Amino acid sequence: QVQLVESGGGLVQAGGSLRLTCTAAGRTFSTYAMGWFRQAPGKEREFVAGINWSGSSPNYADSVKGRFTISRDNAKNTVSLQMNSLKPEDTAIYYCAAAKTGPQFLEREVFYWGQGTQVTVSS
C-alpha cells in the first residue's frame, strides 16, 4: 500500500515557476515507477511526466518537454516536478501517480493516486 500526498501547487504568472512534490507513505515506494498527470477543466486527465524506480529515463509529454523536470528521492520517498516557463494552458489539477512499470504509463496502469493539487497560471 502506498499513500501519496501532493504539495506545492498555487497561482503563478505566465513565465513563472512552481515545484510540486509528492510524498509517499509506504515501504515499497522505491519499487514503483512514479509520474504526474494533470486534468484541466473540461478535459480528460493526461500524462505529464514519469520516472522509473531507479530515477533514470524520465519521460515527458511533448507539451512540457524542455520546461518540466521530474525527479525522485527514494531515501525521502518523494517525487518532484519542477515546472518552468509556465503557460496558461498548464493550468490544471496535478496528480501524483504510482505504477508498476514506467517511465511512461497509462491511467489504467496506475495503482495509486494522490488527491491532486491545483496549479493556476495567469496570463
LINHU-V940516 format. One record per residue. SS is DSSP state (H for helix, E for strand, L for the rest). D_CENTER is the distance of its C-alpha to the mean C-alpha in Angstrom with 1 decimal. Layout:
ss=SS d_center=D_CENTER
ss=SS d_center=D_CENTER
This chain:
ss=L d_center=19.0
ss=L d_center=15.6
ss=E d_center=14.6
ss=E d_center=11.2
ss=E d_center=11.2
ss=E d_center=8.8
ss=E d_center=10.7
ss=L d_center=11.2
ss=L d_center=11.1
ss=E d_center=14.5
ss=E d_center=16.9
ss=E d_center=17.3
ss=E d_center=19.8
ss=L d_center=19.2
ss=L d_center=19.0
ss=L d_center=17.5
ss=L d_center=14.5
ss=E d_center=11.9
ss=E d_center=9.9
ss=E d_center=7.3
ss=E d_center=8.0
ss=E d_center=7.7
ss=E d_center=11.3
ss=E d_center=12.7
ss=E d_center=16.3
ss=L d_center=18.2
ss=L d_center=20.1
ss=L d_center=18.4
ss=H d_center=14.9
ss=H d_center=15.9
ss=H d_center=17.0
ss=L d_center=13.7
ss=E d_center=11.4
ss=E d_center=7.8
ss=E d_center=4.8
ss=E d_center=2.3
ss=E d_center=5.5
ss=E d_center=7.7
ss=E d_center=11.4
ss=L d_center=14.0
ss=L d_center=17.4
ss=L d_center=19.6
ss=L d_center=17.1
ss=L d_center=15.6
ss=L d_center=12.0
ss=E d_center=10.6
ss=E d_center=8.4
ss=E d_center=6.5
ss=E d_center=6.0
ss=E d_center=7.2
ss=E d_center=9.6
ss=L d_center=12.7
ss=L d_center=14.3
ss=L d_center=16.2
ss=L d_center=13.7
ss=L d_center=15.4
ss=L d_center=14.9
ss=L d_center=11.5
ss=E d_center=11.1
ss=E d_center=10.2
ss=L d_center=11.2
ss=L d_center=14.5
ss=L d_center=13.8
ss=L d_center=11.5
ss=L d_center=13.3
ss=L d_center=15.1
ss=L d_center=13.3
ss=E d_center=9.7
ss=E d_center=9.5
ss=E d_center=7.3
ss=E d_center=9.5
ss=E d_center=10.6
ss=E d_center=13.8
ss=L d_center=15.4
ss=L d_center=18.3
ss=L d_center=16.3
ss=L d_center=14.0
ss=E d_center=10.9
ss=E d_center=7.7
ss=E d_center=6.9
ss=E d_center=5.6
ss=E d_center=9.1
ss=E d_center=9.9
ss=L d_center=13.6
ss=L d_center=16.3
ss=L d_center=14.6
ss=L d_center=16.4
ss=H d_center=17.5
ss=H d_center=16.0
ss=H d_center=12.4
ss=L d_center=13.4
ss=E d_center=11.6
ss=E d_center=10.2
ss=E d_center=6.4
ss=E d_center=5.9
ss=E d_center=4.8
ss=E d_center=7.1
ss=E d_center=9.9
ss=E d_center=12.3
ss=L d_center=15.6
ss=L d_center=15.4
ss=L d_center=13.1
ss=L d_center=11.7
ss=L d_center=11.6
ss=L d_center=12.1
ss=L d_center=13.2
ss=H d_center=12.7
ss=H d_center=16.0
ss=H d_center=15.0
ss=E d_center=12.5
ss=E d_center=14.5
ss=E d_center=12.6
ss=E d_center=10.4
ss=L d_center=9.7
ss=L d_center=11.8
ss=L d_center=9.5
ss=E d_center=9.9
ss=E d_center=11.9
ss=E d_center=11.6
ss=E d_center=15.0
ss=E d_center=16.4
ss=E d_center=20.2
ss=L d_center=22.5
